[in-house]
Amino acid sequence: MTKETDSTQDLDKYYYYLNMITENVRNGYDDMVLKYCDMSLPLVPLLIEETIKNYGEFDIHTIPSIELGARLWSYQGNEEKIKELERLVDAHEELTPWKIHIERAYENLRDSGE
């Protein structure tokens, strides 16, 4: 297999996980939402890379694995997962718009600790 084939398969996995996140949100299965958020997070850098390669820019406006993951993990009090999300967002300039989700997650953690 070539690197391009691997990238395509991994990107297909990302979109499969995205579909599973959406389906489980619809059904109210938060644990399954988080399972697929967790599985899709390592593929976000590839999503960035491939989107820029194919379209010349990163024009994706929603990344549910970050948005929902931050909210749900913060409600669960899972600070380690929030830190993981923060590292991912900080590592990629394209993810700067998602910093607000990390900030809100930390606010939720603080509020729930009071």
Backbone as JSON Lines, residues from 0, in Angstrom:
{"i":0,"aa":"M","n":[0.84,-1.2,0.0],"ca":[0.0,0.0,0.0],"c":[0.87,1.25,0.0]}
{"i":1,"aa":"T","n":[0.38,2.25,-0.64],"ca":[1.12,3.51,-0.69],"c":[0.7,4.41,0.46]}
{"i":2,"aa":"K","n":[1.51,5.42,0.7],"ca":[1.18,6.4,1.74],"c":[-0.15,7.08,1.43]}
{"i":3,"aa":"E","n":[-0.38,7.35,0.14],"ca":[-1.63,8.0,-0.28],"c":[-2.83,7.1,0.01]}
{"i":4,"aa":"T","n":[-2.69,5.8,-0.25],"ca":[-3.77,4.86,0.05],"c":[-4.04,4.82,1.54]}
{"i":5,"aa":"D","n":[-2.96,4.79,2.35],"ca":[-3.12,4.8,3.8],"c":[-3.84,6.07,4.24]}
{"i":6,"aa":"S","n":[-3.46,7.21,3.68],"ca":[-4.09,8.48,4.03],"c":[-5.57,8.47,3.69]}
{"i":7,"aa":"T","n":[-5.88,7.94,2.52],"ca":[-7.29,7.87,2.09],"c":[-8.08,6.97,3.03]}
{"i":8,"aa":"Q","n":[-7.51,5.83,3.39],"ca":[-8.2,4.92,4.3],"c":[-8.38,5.55,5.68]}
{"i":9,"aa":"D","n":[-7.35,6.24,6.16],"ca":[-7.47,6.9,7.46],"c":[-8.48,8.03,7.42]}
{"i":10,"aa":"L","n":[-8.53,8.76,6.32],"ca":[-9.52,9.82,6.18],"c":[-10.93,9.22,6.11]}
{"i":11,"aa":"D","n":[-11.05,8.1,5.44],"ca":[-12.34,7.4,5.41],"c":[-12.76,7.0,6.83]}
{"i":12,"aa":"K","n":[-11.78,6.55,7.63],"ca":[-12.06,6.21,9.03],"c":[-12.55,7.44,9.79]}
{"i":13,"aa":"Y","n":[-11.89,8.58,9.56],"ca":[-12.31,9.81,10.23],"c":[-13.79,10.08,9.93]}
{"i":14,"aa":"Y","n":[-14.16,10.01,8.66],"ca":[-15.54,10.31,8.29],"c":[-16.51,9.25,8.78]}
{"i":15,"aa":"Y","n":[-16.05,8.0,8.87],"ca":[-16.89,6.96,9.47],"c":[-17.14,7.28,10.95]}
{"i":16,"aa":"Y","n":[-16.07,7.63,11.67],"ca":[-16.22,7.99,13.09],"c":[-17.11,9.22,13.25]}
{"i":17,"aa":"L","n":[-16.95,10.18,12.36],"ca":[-17.81,11.37,12.39],"c":[-19.28,10.97,12.24]}
{"i":18,"aa":"N","n":[-19.54,10.08,11.32],"ca":[-20.91,9.58,11.12],"c":[-21.42,8.88,12.38]}
{"i":19,"aa":"M","n":[-20.56,8.1,13.01],"ca":[-20.96,7.39,14.23],"c":[-21.19,8.37,15.38]}
{"i":20,"aa":"I","n":[-20.41,9.43,15.45],"ca":[-20.64,10.47,16.47],"c":[-22.03,11.05,16.26]}
{"i":21,"aa":"T","n":[-22.33,11.44,15.03],"ca":[-23.62,12.04,14.71],"c":[-24.77,11.09,15.05]}
{"i":22,"aa":"E","n":[-24.63,9.85,14.67],"ca":[-25.68,8.85,14.93],"c":[-25.9,8.67,16.42]}
{"i":23,"aa":"N","n":[-24.83,8.62,17.18],"ca":[-24.97,8.4,18.62],"c":[-25.45,9.64,19.35]}
{"i":24,"aa":"V","n":[-25.14,10.82,18.85],"ca":[-25.72,12.05,19.41],"c":[-27.23,11.99,19.23]}
{"i":25,"aa":"R","n":[-27.64,11.64,18.02],"ca":[-29.07,11.55,17.7],"c":[-29.81,10.59,18.64]}
{"i":26,"aa":"N","n":[-29.12,9.5,19.01],"ca":[-29.75,8.5,19.87],"c":[-29.5,8.73,21.36]}
{"i":27,"aa":"G","n":[-28.72,9.76,21.68],"ca":[-28.49,10.1,23.09],"c":[-27.51,9.2,23.81]}
{"i":28,"aa":"Y","n":[-26.62,8.56,23.08],"ca":[-25.65,7.65,23.68],"c":[-24.32,8.35,23.9]}
{"i":29,"aa":"D","n":[-24.22,9.13,24.97],"ca":[-23.02,9.94,25.22],"c":[-21.75,9.12,25.32]}
{"i":30,"aa":"D","n":[-21.82,7.94,25.93],"ca":[-20.61,7.11,26.05],"c":[-20.09,6.68,24.68]}
{"i":31,"aa":"M","n":[-21.0,6.38,23.78],"ca":[-20.6,6.0,22.42],"c":[-20.1,7.23,21.64]}
{"i":32,"aa":"V","n":[-20.71,8.37,21.89],"ca":[-20.22,9.61,21.26],"c":[-18.76,9.8,21.65]}
{"i":33,"aa":"L","n":[-18.46,9.67,22.93],"ca":[-17.09,9.87,23.4],"c":[-16.14,8.8,22.87]}
{"i":34,"aa":"K","n":[-16.63,7.59,22.72],"ca":[-15.8,6.52,22.14],"c":[-15.34,6.93,20.75]}
{"i":35,"aa":"Y","n":[-16.27,7.39,19.93],"ca":[-15.91,7.76,18.55],"c":[-15.16,9.1,18.49]}
{"i":36,"aa":"C","n":[-15.43,9.98,19.42],"ca":[-14.61,11.21,19.51],"c":[-13.17,10.82,19.76]}
{"i":37,"aa":"D","n":[-12.96,9.95,20.72],"ca":[-11.63,9.51,21.08],"c":[-10.93,8.83,19.9]}
{"i":38,"aa":"M","n":[-11.66,8.03,19.16],"ca":[-11.08,7.33,18.02],"c":[-10.73,8.28,16.87]}
{"i":39,"aa":"S","n":[-11.49,9.35,16.73],"ca":[-11.27,10.25,15.6],"c":[-10.19,11.3,15.87]}
{"i":40,"aa":"L","n":[-9.92,11.62,17.13],"ca":[-8.95,12.67,17.45],"c":[-7.57,12.47,16.81]}
{"i":41,"aa":"P","n":[-7.0,11.25,16.84],"ca":[-5.68,11.09,16.21],"c":[-5.7,11.33,14.69]}
{"i":42,"aa":"L","n":[-6.87,11.33,14.1],"ca":[-6.99,11.53,12.65],"c":[-7.18,12.99,12.26]}
{"i":43,"aa":"V","n":[-7.38,13.87,13.24],"ca":[-7.6,15.29,12.94],"c":[-6.41,15.92,12.22]}
{"i":44,"aa":"P","n":[-5.15,15.64,12.62],"ca":[-4.03,16.21,11.86],"c":[-4.05,15.81,10.38]}
{"i":45,"aa":"L","n":[-4.41,14.56,10.11],"ca":[-4.53,14.11,8.72],"c":[-5.65,14.86,8.0]}
{"i":46,"aa":"L","n":[-6.76,15.08,8.69],"ca":[-7.86,15.85,8.12],"c":[-7.37,17.24,7.71]}
{"i":47,"aa":"I","n":[-6.6,17.87,8.58],"ca":[-6.06,19.2,8.27],"c":[-5.16,19.12,7.04]}
{"i":48,"aa":"E","n":[-4.23,18.2,7.07],"ca":[-3.25,18.05,5.99],"c":[-3.94,17.78,4.65]}
{"i":49,"aa":"E","n":[-4.84,16.84,4.63],"ca":[-5.5,16.45,3.38],"c":[-6.44,17.56,2.88]}
{"i":50,"aa":"T","n":[-7.1,18.26,3.77],"ca":[-7.99,19.34,3.35],"c":[-7.18,20.46,2.7]}
{"i":51,"aa":"I","n":[-6.05,20.8,3.3],"ca":[-5.19,21.84,2.72],"c":[-4.63,21.37,1.38]}
{"i":52,"aa":"K","n":[-4.19,20.11,1.33],"ca":[-3.62,19.57,0.09],"c":[-4.65,19.57,-1.04]}
{"i":53,"aa":"N","n":[-5.88,19.19,-0.73],"ca":[-6.9,19.06,-1.77],"c":[-7.62,20.35,-2.11]}
{"i":54,"aa":"Y","n":[-7.73,21.27,-1.15],"ca":[-8.54,22.47,-1.37],"c":[-7.78,23.78,-1.17]}
{"i":55,"aa":"G","n":[-6.5,23.69,-0.8],"ca":[-5.69,24.88,-0.66],"c":[-5.86,25.61,0.66]}
{"i":56,"aa":"E","n":[-6.78,25.17,1.48],"ca":[-7.01,25.8,2.78],"c":[-7.77,24.84,3.68]}
{"i":57,"aa":"F","n":[-7.75,25.14,4.96],"ca":[-8.53,24.35,5.92],"c":[-9.82,25.12,6.17]}
{"i":58,"aa":"D","n":[-10.86,24.71,5.47],"ca":[-12.13,25.45,5.54],"c":[-13.22,24.66,6.26]}
{"i":59,"aa":"I","n":[-12.81,23.76,7.13],"ca":[-13.76,22.97,7.9],"c":[-14.2,23.83,9.09]}
{"i":60,"aa":"H","n":[-15.49,23.86,9.34],"ca":[-16.02,24.75,10.37],"c":[-16.51,24.03,11.62]}
{"i":61,"aa":"T","n":[-16.52,22.72,11.57],"ca":[-16.95,21.98,12.75],"c":[-16.14,20.69,12.86]}
{"i":62,"aa":"I","n":[-15.68,20.44,14.07],"ca":[-15.0,19.18,14.37],"c":[-15.65,18.63,15.64]}
{"i":63,"aa":"P","n":[-16.68,17.82,15.46],"ca":[-17.43,17.32,16.61],"c":[-16.6,16.6,17.65]}
{"i":64,"aa":"S","n":[-15.54,15.93,17.23],"ca":[-14.73,15.22,18.23],"c":[-14.09,16.18,19.22]}
{"i":65,"aa":"I","n":[-13.81,17.4,18.78],"ca":[-13.28,18.42,19.7],"c":[-14.44,19.1,20.42]}
{"i":66,"aa":"E","n":[-15.43,19.53,19.67],"ca":[-16.54,20.31,20.26],"c":[-17.33,19.49,21.27]}
{"i":67,"aa":"L","n":[-17.8,18.32,20.85],"ca":[-18.59,17.48,21.76],"c":[-17.71,16.83,22.81]}
{"i":68,"aa":"G","n":[-16.53,16.4,22.38],"ca":[-15.61,15.78,23.34],"c":[-15.29,16.71,24.48]}
{"i":69,"aa":"A","n":[-14.97,17.97,24.16],"ca":[-14.65,18.94,25.21],"c":[-15.81,19.11,26.18]}
{"i":70,"aa":"R","n":[-17.0,19.24,25.62],"ca":[-18.17,19.46,26.49],"c":[-18.46,18.23,27.35]}
{"i":71,"aa":"L","n":[-18.55,17.07,26.73],"ca":[-18.94,15.87,27.48],"c":[-17.86,15.44,28.47]}
{"i":72,"aa":"W","n":[-16.6,15.48,28.05],"ca":[-15.54,15.11,28.99],"c":[-15.45,16.08,30.15]}
{"i":73,"aa":"S","n":[-15.74,17.36,29.89],"ca":[-15.71,18.32,31.01],"c":[-16.84,18.05,31.98]}
{"i":74,"aa":"Y","n":[-18.02,17.69,31.45],"ca":[-19.14,17.36,32.34],"c":[-18.83,16.11,33.17]}
{"i":75,"aa":"Q","n":[-18.02,15.22,32.61],"ca":[-17.63,14.01,33.35],"c":[-16.47,14.3,34.32]}
{"i":76,"aa":"G","n":[-15.91,15.5,34.22],"ca":[-14.78,15.85,35.08],"c":[-13.46,15.24,34.62]}
{"i":77,"aa":"N","n":[-13.37,14.88,33.34],"ca":[-12.19,14.21,32.81],"c":[-11.17,15.24,32.31]}
{"i":78,"aa":"E","n":[-10.4,15.78,33.24],"ca":[-9.43,16.82,32.92],"c":[-8.33,16.32,31.99]}
{"i":79,"aa":"E","n":[-7.95,15.06,32.1],"ca":[-6.9,14.52,31.24],"c":[-7.3,14.57,29.77]}
{"i":80,"aa":"K","n":[-8.56,14.26,29.47],"ca":[-9.02,14.32,28.08],"c":[-9.08,15.76,27.58]}
{"i":81,"aa":"I","n":[-9.41,16.69,28.46],"ca":[-9.43,18.1,28.08],"c":[-8.0,18.56,27.77]}
{"i":82,"aa":"K","n":[-7.05,18.12,28.57],"ca":[-5.64,18.45,28.32],"c":[-5.19,17.86,26.98]}
{"i":83,"aa":"E","n":[-5.63,16.66,26.67],"ca":[-5.29,16.03,25.39],"c":[-5.85,16.86,24.23]}
{"i":84,"aa":"L","n":[-7.09,17.3,24.36],"ca":[-7.69,18.16,23.34],"c":[-6.92,19.47,23.21]}
{"i":85,"aa":"E","n":[-6.54,20.02,24.34],"ca":[-5.79,21.28,24.34],"c":[-4.45,21.11,23.6]}
{"i":86,"aa":"R","n":[-3.75,20.01,23.85],"ca":[-2.48,19.76,23.16],"c":[-2.7,19.66,21.65]}
{"i":87,"aa":"L","n":[-3.76,18.99,21.24],"ca":[-4.08,18.85,19.82],"c":[-4.35,20.22,19.2]}
{"i":88,"aa":"V","n":[-5.2,21.0,19.85],"ca":[-5.57,22.32,19.32],"c":[-4.35,23.24,19.29]}
{"i":89,"aa":"D","n":[-3.54,23.21,20.33],"ca":[-2.35,24.06,20.38],"c":[-1.3,23.67,19.34]}
{"i":90,"aa":"A","n":[-1.3,22.42,18.93],"ca":[-0.29,21.92,17.99],"c":[-0.58,22.29,16.54]}
{"i":91,"aa":"H","n":[-1.78,22.77,16.27],"ca":[-2.17,23.05,14.88],"c":[-2.83,24.42,14.79]}
{"i":92,"aa":"E","n":[-2.15,25.32,14.12],"ca":[-2.65,26.69,13.97],"c":[-4.07,26.71,13.38]}
{"i":93,"aa":"E","n":[-4.37,25.77,12.52],"ca":[-5.7,25.7,11.88],"c":[-6.81,25.46,12.9]}
{"i":94,"aa":"L","n":[-6.46,24.94,14.05],"ca":[-7.47,24.62,15.07],"c":[-7.69,25.76,16.06]}
{"i":95,"aa":"T","n":[-7.08,26.9,15.83],"ca":[-7.23,28.05,16.72],"c":[-8.71,28.36,17.03]}
{"i":96,"aa":"P","n":[-9.62,28.31,16.04],"ca":[-11.02,28.6,16.36],"c":[-11.64,27.65,17.4]}
{"i":97,"aa":"W","n":[-11.03,26.49,17.61],"ca":[-11.57,25.52,18.57],"c":[-11.06,25.75,19.99]}
{"i":98,"aa":"K","n":[-10.19,26.74,20.17],"ca":[-9.69,27.03,21.52],"c":[-10.83,27.42,22.46]}
{"i":99,"aa":"I","n":[-11.86,28.03,21.91],"ca":[-12.99,28.43,22.76],"c":[-13.66,27.21,23.41]}
{"i":100,"aa":"H","n":[-13.66,26.09,22.71],"ca":[-14.26,24.88,23.27],"c":[-13.42,24.35,24.43]}
{"i":101,"aa":"I","n":[-12.11,24.51,24.31],"ca":[-11.21,24.09,25.39],"c":[-11.41,25.01,26.6]}
{"i":102,"aa":"E","n":[-11.5,26.31,26.34],"ca":[-11.72,27.27,27.43],"c":[-13.03,26.98,28.15]}
{"i":103,"aa":"R","n":[-14.08,26.72,27.39],"ca":[-15.37,26.38,28.02],"c":[-15.29,25.09,28.82]}
{"i":104,"aa":"A","n":[-14.55,24.13,28.31],"ca":[-14.4,22.87,29.02],"c":[-13.72,23.09,30.36]}
{"i":105,"aa":"Y","n":[-12.68,23.92,30.38],"ca":[-12.01,24.22,31.65],"c":[-12.94,24.99,32.59]}
{"i":106,"aa":"E","n":[-13.76,25.88,32.04],"ca":[-14.76,26.58,32.86],"c":[-15.73,25.58,33.48]}
{"i":107,"aa":"N","n":[-16.19,24.62,32.69],"ca":[-17.09,23.58,33.21],"c":[-16.44,22.79,34.32]}
{"i":108,"aa":"L","n":[-15.15,22.45,34.12],"ca":[-14.43,21.71,35.15],"c":[-14.35,22.52,36.44]}
{"i":109,"aa":"R","n":[-14.01,23.82,36.3],"ca":[-13.92,24.69,37.48],"c":[-15.27,24.82,38.17]}
{"i":110,"aa":"D","n":[-16.32,25.03,37.37],"ca":[-17.67,25.21,37.94],"c":[-18.15,23.95,38.65]}
{"i":111,"aa":"S","n":[-17.81,22.8,38.1],"ca":[-18.28,21.56,38.73],"c":[-17.47,21.22,39.98]}
{"i":112,"aa":"G","n":[-16.28,21.81,40.11],"ca":[-15.46,21.57,41.28],"c":[-15.8,22.43,42.46]}
{"i":113,"aa":"E","n":[-16.7,23.38,42.27],"ca":[-17.05,24.29,43.37],"c":[-18.09,23.71,44.29]}
